[in-house]
């Protein structure tokens, strides 16, 4: 190939690179990603000016997968600047559902697989809690997560919707643990709970066995049969 053809080929290649770069910049500007850590560059599906569909975004971190309304949603792989990756389900830019988190340590990789709710790991079970067993006197057992600022479990006891005092109360730890029990007339509170937590809890007229995987402040309402 003579010198003139080499020059022409090189010019075409440079023009192609410039056009590709300009196109990528225009696409990023026209289609925004709302997560600042991956908002510098984007290519992929777009809807109403926001990343939507399958795409790839980069910034200090990078993400490749499904987007909705400018945020990772659906299946995708996120890579942090330190090399840590999460591959799995996303919702509104947060881990939500099943996935695998891989951290690259000095000596080995640390792999954590299981389920996430609102960016928080809850364990290998999909549901944040499980009722393993309850006594025949227990009509219903309702568990609800009421906050994330404290690791505690409040147990309340009622009959036909009427709160009852709890006099006898015993906890047999089967997994995890707690530091102490705070007592009042109508409730007992397990403080500084270490999750995942499983215990058999017995009171005046009830006994049940539950597992709670997700950290936070939980309330257990025990409804017992009438005498």
Backbone torsions as a table, in degrees:
resi	resn	phi	psi	omega
1	UNK	NA	129.7	-178.1
2	UNK	-77.7	171.0	-173.1
3	UNK	-61.6	-40.1	-177.4
4	UNK	-64.3	-38.7	179.3
5	UNK	-67.8	-36.3	177.9
6	UNK	-63.8	-42.7	-179.9
7	UNK	-63.7	-45.2	-179.6
8	UNK	-62.4	-43.9	179.1
9	UNK	-61.8	-41.8	179.7
10	UNK	-64.7	-40.1	178.8
11	UNK	-63.7	-44.7	178.1
12	UNK	-59.4	-40.0	-179.2
13	UNK	-66.0	-42.4	178.6
14	UNK	-65.0	-41.0	177.9
15	UNK	-62.1	-41.5	179.0
16	UNK	-61.5	-44.5	179.4
17	UNK	-63.4	-41.6	179.7
18	UNK	-63.3	-44.4	-180.0
19	UNK	-63.6	-40.8	179.1
20	UNK	-63.5	-42.6	-180.0
21	UNK	-64.9	-44.6	179.1
22	UNK	-62.9	-42.5	179.4
23	UNK	-61.8	-42.3	180.0
24	UNK	-64.5	-41.1	178.4
25	UNK	-63.6	-42.8	179.7
26	UNK	-64.5	-39.9	-179.5
27	UNK	-66.2	-40.8	178.6
28	UNK	-64.2	-42.3	-179.8
29	UNK	-66.7	-36.9	-177.2
30	UNK	-80.4	-20.0	-175.2
31	UNK	-132.2	105.2	-171.2
32	UNK	-88.0	148.6	168.9
33	UNK	-109.3	130.6	-171.6
34	UNK	-90.7	-3.4	176.7
35	UNK	-94.3	110.9	-171.7
36	UNK	-54.4	-34.5	-175.8
37	UNK	-68.2	-15.8	-179.9
38	UNK	-129.5	25.7	-171.1
39	UNK	-96.0	0.6	-175.7
40	UNK	-74.2	-35.5	-175.6
41	UNK	-143.6	138.6	177.5
42	UNK	-146.6	139.4	168.5
43	UNK	-139.4	136.9	-179.8
44	UNK	145.9	-160.0	-177.3
45	UNK	-65.4	150.9	-176.7
46	UNK	-144.7	143.0	178.1
47	UNK	-148.6	121.5	179.3
48	UNK	54.5	39.7	175.6
49	UNK	80.4	6.4	180.0
50	UNK	-124.5	148.4	176.7
51	UNK	-57.7	128.2	-176.2
52	UNK	-156.2	123.9	-174.9
53	UNK	104.9	-157.6	-179.4
54	UNK	-83.0	132.3	-179.1
55	UNK	-164.0	-179.2	179.5
56	UNK	-136.5	131.4	-178.4
57	UNK	-130.3	147.0	-178.2
58	UNK	-139.9	151.6	173.3
59	UNK	-164.2	-129.1	169.9
60	UNK	-67.1	-30.9	173.4
61	UNK	-113.6	179.3	175.0
62	UNK	-143.4	153.8	-178.9
63	UNK	-143.8	138.9	176.2
64	UNK	-135.6	123.9	-178.6
65	UNK	156.8	-145.5	-174.3
66	UNK	-91.1	138.7	176.9
67	UNK	-121.3	155.8	171.3
68	UNK	-149.4	124.2	178.9
69	UNK	52.8	40.9	173.5
70	UNK	87.6	-0.1	-177.5
71	UNK	-128.8	152.1	173.5
72	UNK	-57.6	126.9	177.5
73	UNK	-154.9	128.5	-173.5
74	UNK	105.1	-149.6	-178.7
75	UNK	-90.3	136.6	178.7
76	UNK	-173.2	170.0	179.7
77	UNK	-120.7	124.7	179.3
78	UNK	-110.9	133.4	179.0
79	UNK	-122.2	120.0	177.9
80	UNK	-80.2	166.6	-175.8
81	UNK	-64.5	-23.7	179.1
82	UNK	-87.9	3.0	178.0
83	UNK	96.8	-9.6	176.2
84	UNK	-63.7	138.5	-178.9
85	UNK	-127.7	150.1	169.3
86	UNK	-130.8	122.8	178.2
87	UNK	-120.5	118.2	-177.5
88	UNK	165.2	-145.7	-172.7
89	UNK	-93.2	142.1	-179.7
90	UNK	-130.2	153.8	173.4
91	UNK	-149.6	121.3	179.8
92	UNK	53.1	40.4	175.6
93	UNK	79.2	10.6	-179.3
94	UNK	-128.5	152.3	178.4
95	UNK	-65.0	128.9	-176.3
96	UNK	-153.1	104.8	-177.9
97	UNK	113.5	-157.7	-175.4
98	UNK	-82.5	141.5	176.9
99	UNK	-168.9	174.4	-179.5
100	UNK	-126.0	121.4	178.4
101	UNK	-103.6	121.8	-178.4
102	UNK	-118.2	119.4	178.1
103	UNK	-108.6	134.6	-177.9
104	UNK	-96.2	104.1	179.1
105	UNK	-93.1	172.7	-176.2
106	UNK	-62.5	-41.9	-174.6
107	UNK	-99.0	-26.5	-176.0
108	UNK	-161.6	168.5	174.7
109	UNK	-88.5	141.1	175.0
110	UNK	-105.6	122.2	-176.5
111	UNK	-116.1	124.9	178.6
112	UNK	-122.0	113.5	-179.9
113	UNK	-116.4	147.6	-179.5
114	UNK	152.6	-149.2	-173.0
115	UNK	-114.5	143.8	176.9
116	UNK	-119.9	144.2	170.6
117	UNK	-127.6	123.0	178.7
118	UNK	50.6	47.7	175.1
119	UNK	74.2	8.3	-177.3
120	UNK	-117.0	131.0	179.7
121	UNK	-71.0	130.7	-179.0
122	UNK	-114.9	-7.6	178.2
123	UNK	123.6	-168.1	-176.5
124	UNK	-87.0	-8.3	177.1
125	UNK	-97.3	144.2	-176.8
126	UNK	-66.9	-40.8	-179.4
127	UNK	-86.5	142.3	-177.9
128	UNK	-71.2	-12.5	176.7
129	UNK	-148.5	162.5	179.1
130	UNK	-145.6	132.1	174.0
131	UNK	-90.1	108.1	-176.6
132	UNK	-80.7	-34.7	-178.1
133	UNK	-166.9	152.2	173.3
134	UNK	-148.2	147.3	-178.7
135	UNK	-67.1	160.1	-176.4
136	UNK	-65.9	-20.5	179.7
137	UNK	-80.2	-11.5	-179.5
138	UNK	-89.0	111.6	179.3
139	UNK	-73.2	-43.1	179.8
140	UNK	-151.6	153.5	-179.8
141	UNK	-133.7	115.9	-177.0
142	UNK	-114.0	123.1	177.5
143	UNK	-112.4	134.5	178.3
144	UNK	-144.5	139.8	176.8
145	UNK	-90.4	117.8	-171.9
146	UNK	-107.3	-1.3	178.8
147	UNK	178.7	171.9	-178.7
148	UNK	-124.8	1.1	-174.9
149	UNK	-82.9	-19.8	-179.3
150	UNK	-131.4	145.2	174.6
151	UNK	-97.8	90.5	-176.2
152	UNK	-150.3	162.8	177.5
153	UNK	-132.6	120.6	178.3
154	UNK	-101.8	127.1	178.6
155	UNK	-109.4	123.0	176.3
156	UNK	-119.0	153.4	-168.5
157	UNK	-134.3	126.9	179.5
158	UNK	-144.9	160.9	175.1
159	UNK	-128.3	118.9	-178.4
160	UNK	55.1	38.4	177.3
161	UNK	83.9	-4.1	-179.3
162	UNK	-97.8	122.3	-179.7
163	UNK	-61.2	140.4	178.5
164	UNK	-122.8	148.8	176.5
165	UNK	-70.5	143.9	176.8
166	UNK	-107.4	114.2	-179.7
167	UNK	-98.2	-56.2	178.2
168	UNK	-91.1	132.2	-177.6
169	UNK	-152.8	122.6	-177.5
170	UNK	-138.2	135.8	-179.0
171	UNK	-119.6	123.4	173.6
172	UNK	-106.5	107.9	-177.0
173	UNK	-74.1	130.8	177.6
174	UNK	-114.2	-20.3	177.3
175	UNK	-162.3	142.8	-177.1
176	UNK	74.2	-148.8	178.6
177	UNK	176.0	-173.3	178.1
178	UNK	-155.3	166.0	-176.1
179	UNK	-91.5	-45.1	-176.2
180	UNK	-159.3	173.5	178.9
181	UNK	-119.1	125.7	174.0
182	UNK	-93.6	129.8	-171.9
183	UNK	-116.0	139.0	168.9
184	UNK	-138.7	176.6	-175.2
185	UNK	-60.0	-42.8	-171.1
186	UNK	-109.8	5.9	179.1
187	UNK	-156.4	157.8	172.8
188	UNK	-128.5	134.8	-175.1
189	UNK	-121.3	122.2	174.0
190	UNK	-85.1	121.2	-174.6
191	UNK	-101.6	152.6	177.8
192	UNK	50.9	52.2	-178.7
193	UNK	-72.1	138.9	175.9
194	UNK	-102.0	111.7	-177.8
195	UNK	-94.5	153.7	-4.0
196	UNK	-65.3	144.4	-172.8
197	UNK	-125.7	133.5	173.3
198	UNK	-134.8	137.5	179.6
199	UNK	-156.8	154.9	166.5
200	UNK	-98.3	124.0	-176.2
201	UNK	-117.4	127.2	-177.5
202	UNK	-124.5	140.7	178.1
203	UNK	-132.2	-160.1	-176.2
204	UNK	-57.3	-43.9	-176.0
205	UNK	-137.6	29.1	-178.9
206	UNK	-151.1	156.6	170.3
207	UNK	-151.8	138.1	178.4
208	UNK	-154.0	161.6	-178.8
209	UNK	-128.8	118.2	-178.5
210	UNK	-131.5	153.9	171.2
211	UNK	-120.6	130.6	176.4
212	UNK	-122.9	120.1	-175.4
213	UNK	-93.1	-36.0	-173.0
214	UNK	-87.1	132.5	176.9
215	UNK	-65.0	156.7	176.5
216	UNK	140.3	-169.8	177.5
217	UNK	-99.2	118.9	-175.0
218	UNK	-116.5	150.0	174.4
219	UNK	-124.3	130.3	176.0
220	UNK	-114.6	119.6	178.2
221	UNK	-105.9	120.9	-177.2
222	UNK	-105.8	116.6	178.1
223	UNK	-105.5	117.7	-175.5
224	UNK	-107.3	161.0	-178.3
225	UNK	-70.5	153.7	175.5
226	UNK	-70.6	155.2	-178.4
227	UNK	-72.3	NA	NA
